[in-house]
Amino acid sequence: MPELNPDVLATPGSGIRDIMNRAFAMPDAIRLEVGEPSFPTPEHIRRAALEALEAGRTRYTPTAGLPALREAARDKVRRINGVERPVEGVMMTPGAGGGLYLALRTLTRPGEGVLLPDPGWANYASAVAALGLRAIPYPLRPPAFVPDPGELARRADAATRVLLVNFPSNPTGAVPEADWVEAVAKLAAERDLWIVSDEVYDQLVFEGAATSPARFAPDRTVAVYSFSKTYAMTGWRLGYVAASPAVTPWLVRLAEQVWQSVAEPTQWAGLAALTGDQAAVDAMRDAYRRRRDLALATAREAGLTTYRPRGAFYLMVDVSASGLDDRAFALDLLENERVAVVPGTAFGAEGRGLVRLSLAASEAEIAEGIRRIARRVRSRAAELRGA
Ligand SMILES: Cc1ncc(COP(=O)(O)O)c(C=O)c1O
């Protein structure tokens, strides 16, 4: 057999799947590892897709997406993200993951460096590996999980082409202040870097608002958005990219080779999502905020160290007192307490000693899960002292 591409063979799989697959085999487990909304897609969005199907809107669309949907996405980027883009800068993608991949492919050549958050969404490192790029992790350290711009500058070498940022962050929930975003945009200009900004949690912010780097560096920022989190539409596969009109048409050119166009009924559902009643978006965000507050209070009472997330729907919990590394702790916890969480190192080396909990579970499950985590940390710590 001829050889396979070694870059693809070097692409790591997801550390989340590992825990998930084990949890599937335990029907009584409390599932706090899953990173997807616990809500159904709002009814008016589902109805729009059904109507599209009934009306026979089941065909190829322009690769960049239905014109009305691109316009609605442009309007949303203006309204929510405060960035003015011509419609030629906006394209629809089958989820944010597709947009990220096209962006990295278009902005880089093999061998070039990409600055990646650590801990960060694991797919960044996988995409970088698959494309033959060089990952340059930059640390997000507790309690704020926002990197120092000076440290970013030190890590960027002459062959670094892209700074990837993700705020609100998965897995930390961090949301930096606007002056930090401005400083990073300035740094990108000084070092002639592209900024790939993953903003899929832009509407899941509990205090204040997230600031897009495109506000300060519109020409060099490629921002990636999704319907998955905001509208509880993970399975519909719909996202979009907003960038300079000098960049987006090249992403569209690549998309022609890969998916040609996003499923048409999904795009009509997306149009209903962006132009319809936004009450469900507010209600889901408020529910995540309540769960976050409950989780923080429960963890405090139980004596666990946590870091207050300002956005997204995750919580990082320090389990280092257990004496186990985070992966061993997650496996031990699942086995003995029937609670599934993701080890911090599934998101990069800087995640050591931490586990990620998802707030996409019921309040009762979150509170009980945290109590069991605390119990397990205590009993392992006691064993450690006794040893
Ligand atoms: C930070 C981050 N970016 C992108 C995605 C992918 O989103 P989509 O479903 O739109 O591909 C996720 C999904 O978990 C995510 O957490």
The ligand as an SDF file (V2000), in Angstrom:
LIG
                    3D

 16 16  0  0  0  0  0  0  0  0999 V2000
  -13.9600   26.7100   21.3090 C   0  0  0  0  0  0  0  0  0  0  0  0
  -14.7590   25.9620   20.3080 C   0  0  0  0  0  0  0  0  0  0  0  0
  -14.6370   26.2910   19.0110 N   0  0  0  0  0  0  0  0  0  0  0  0
  -15.3390   25.6530   18.0620 C   0  0  0  0  0  0  0  0  0  0  0  0
  -16.2120   24.6350   18.3750 C   0  0  0  0  0  0  0  0  0  0  0  0
  -16.9350   23.9360   17.2470 C   0  0  0  0  0  0  0  0  0  0  0  0
  -18.1930   24.4110   17.0630 O   0  0  0  0  0  0  0  0  0  0  0  0
  -19.0910   23.9080   15.8420 P   0  0  0  0  0  0  0  0  0  0  0  0
  -20.1120   22.9920   16.4030 O   0  0  0  0  0  0  0  0  0  0  0  0
  -19.6880   25.1550   15.2960 O   0  0  0  0  0  0  0  0  0  0  0  0
  -18.1820   23.2600   14.8450 O   0  0  0  0  0  0  0  0  0  0  0  0
  -16.3590   24.2430   19.7040 C   0  0  0  0  0  0  0  0  0  0  0  0
  -17.2370   23.1180   20.0450 C   0  0  0  0  0  0  0  0  0  0  0  0
  -17.2040   22.5720   21.1250 O   0  0  0  0  0  0  0  0  0  0  0  0
  -15.6260   24.9360   20.6930 C   0  0  0  0  0  0  0  0  0  0  0  0
  -15.7380   24.6280   21.9950 O   0  0  0  0  0  0  0  0  0  0  0  0
  1  2  1  0
  2  3  1  0
  2 15  2  0
  3  4  2  0
  4  5  1  0
  5  6  1  0
  5 12  2  0
  6  7  1  0
  7  8  1  0
  8  9  2  0
  8 10  1  0
  8 11  1  0
 12 13  1  0
 12 15  1  0
 13 14  2  0
 15 16  1  0
M  END
$$$$
